[in-house]
Each structure stands twice: as structure tokens, then as C-alpha cells.
Amino acid sequence: MTGEQPVVMGRFGAPHGVRGWVRVFPEADPGTGLIDLLPWLIEAPAGWQPLELAEARVQPSQLLVRVAGCEDREAAGALRNRLIAVPRAALPPPAEGEFYWIDLLGVEVVDVDGRHYGRISQMLETGANDVMVVQGEREHLIPFVREQVVRQVDLEARRITVAWFEEF
């Protein structure tokens, strides 16, 4: 695959039945939208490889797919725990004031007084709010709460300004 980093959108779970169907655990909300984001890529030893879906079924509690060439339970089982990604370009533009986590990774974080905290190495979902893991001289966990904590997001300049205390 060329240049851009694929965006991990889920992983394969256990086989479903005996005809090559496999469960998918999406990481996106709503997870069922994953079937509309094509092409899918699967993580392989040689890098990300395109994957062709033969069929997909959205059920109330799960997403089931059958991969082209995957005709039995054993073939479906070989997919278990493998990551599913899509090219970044396949994602629709985020709504105003929203951001894809992949776009925040590596962004510099400074406070309103100009103190440098580091760069975002990871984003965490806690249930209450998302949290930026910022690596600098030390690690900072900063909640991604608009207005109260996150004052400005400038993706063009690759900088986020926060109202935060260095001690935290």
C-alpha cells in the first residue's frame, strides 16, 4: 500500500457457522457503517493488503461478513483477531468541530501560556470523555473536553492549545 497510514476500524472475531462467515468487531460509531467504507485492508506480514468482501449482514447485535475466497469455518477462523483498516481517504470529512483520532496523533500540545507538553501519542476512550496521551518530558493525560480544557485545535499548524496544569 502507498504512503498514507491506514486507519484501523475493527478486527475479525470468531467464525459464524460453517460457510465462511466471520464476526467483525468495529471500533467506529456506528460500527455498522464500516461495511460502507471500502476498500477494506487486512494486516498481513508484508503490510496492509486489500480484502474483498463477498457478503455482509448487519444483525442487531453483530456485524457478519464473508470474505471472498473464504468458503468454510477453517478459512474464517484464520482471520480471527486480524485488524481491519481502511485508507484515510475513504473516511468522510469529519463534522465541524469533530476530529478523527488518527489526525490528532503527533500533534503538539501547548497550554495557554505557551508551555510545551509534548505530542499526542495515543487517544483513549474513557466513557466520560476522550483523553489525549501526551508524551513530552513526561507523560500527561489530558481530557479532550472542548472549551473547558481544549481551547483551540489547529490541525494545519499541528497544534492544540489547552487550559491545563503542568502538574497533572
N, C-alpha and C positions, 0 to 999 in steps of 0.2 A: 504494500500500500504506500502511496506517496505522502510526503510532507506532513499533513495535518494529523494531529493526535486524535484517534477515535474516542468517542465518548461512551463509556461503559453505561449500558442501560438495563442490564439484568444478568441473570445466569440461568443455565439449564438446571432443572431438578431431576426427579426420578422419572423413569418411563411410565407411561399411562397405557395400559392394555398391552396387546401383543402385536400390534400392526405398525409400530414405529413412532407412535405419538409420544411426546415428552412434555412434562410440565415446564413452564417458564416462570421465574420469579423476577418480575420487573422491578427496577429501582426508581422508576419515574412515576409521577402522579399525573393523570391517571395511568396506571400500568397498562391498561388495555390499548392505549394509544401507540404502544410500541409496535404493533403489527402494521401500523401505517407508515412507520419510519423505515424505509428501505433505501439502500440495501443493508442487510444485517451483516455484521462481521463477527467471526469467531476467533478467539485467541488460539493460536497454534504455535508450535515450537519455532517455526520460521517467521512468525509475526502474525498480524491480523489477516485473515483470509475471508473472502466473500462467501456468503452462505445463502443458498436458495431455499425459500420456503415452498413446500408443496401445498400445504393446507394449514389453516389456523382456525381455532374455535375459542371464542370468549365465553366462558361459563361464569355463573355468579361468583364463584369463589376462586377461580383459577383461569390461567391462560394456557391453552394447549396448542402445540404446533407439531407438524410433521415436516421434517427437513427432507428436501429432495434427495432421493437415494437411500433414505433411512426407512427400511421396509419391515423391520422386526424389533422386538423388545431389546435384543442384544445390541443392535446398532443405536437405538435410542439411549440405552444405558451408557454407551461410550461418550455421550455428550454431557453426562451428569457433572455438575459443578464447573463447567466451562463458561467463561464470560461471553456475554453478547454485547456488542458495541455497534454504533452507527457512526458514519462520518459526521463531523461537526456541521458541515454544510447541509445535512439532511434535517437538522433541527429547525423548527420555525423560529423567527425572531422572538425574543422574549418580550413580554408586555412592558409598557412604560414602568420604570422603577423596579423591574424584576431582572434577575441575572441568573445565568447558568453557572453552576459552581465551577465548571471547567474553565470559564472565563475569569474567575476570581483567583485561581491558583497562580502563584508567583507575583501577585500584585503587592506593591509596597504599602505598608500601613504606617501612618503617622498620626500624632494627636494634633489637636487644635493649636498647640503651642509649637508645633514643628518637630517634636521629638520622634525619632525613628524607632519603631518597634520591631521591624523586620518585614518578612514577606509571608504571605499566606501559603502554607504548605499543605493544608487539608481543611475541609469543611466537615462539620459534624452536625447531625440532626439530633436534637435532644428531646423533641416533643414540645417543649415550651417555645423554643426559638432555635434558629441555626447558630452555630458557633464557629468563628474563624480560629484556626490553629495557626498562630503567627510565630515563625522561627526567626530569632534575631540573636542578641547576646544571650537571651534565654527564651524559653517558650512562654507565650502568652495565649490564654484562651479568652477571646473577646466575643461577646454575643453580637450577632448580626441583627441588631434592632434599630430600624430606621428612626431617625430624628433623635431618639434618646441617646444612642451610642454612636451609630454610624451617621455622620453628618454629611459626608459627600463621597460619592463613588464616581471616579473619573477613569473609566476604562481606557480611554485614549491615552492618558498620561500614565496609566497603570498605577494609580494611587487611590487609596481610601483614607479619608480623614475621619478620625474617631474622637469622641469625648470620653477619655478613659484615663485610668490612673496607672502609672508605670509599675506600682507595687503589685498590681493584680496580674 
